[in-house]
Amino acid sequence: MKQILKNVKVSEIPKIIAQLGLSGEQEVNLTIEEASENLLAIMDRVGKKAQDKGLTEAQLTELLADES
């Protein structure tokens, strides 16, 4: 079986292993790369979280309005 997981927090690894049904005695190969996001990916993630919390397009426009 080959399973590729991306952007996993280190603290979530034991939970994910259990969810995959792997036993403590089973051997696997593990490759770890530090995740890096580009600016657009970060902005997309932040925007999605804001929408999930109820931020509307009108509220965003009001927040970004130039008040000078």
Summary of the structure (lengths in Angstrom):
residues: 68
radius of gyration: 19.2
end to end distance: 59.2
largest distance: 64.5
contacts: 75
relative contact order: 0.07
helix: 47%
strand: 0%
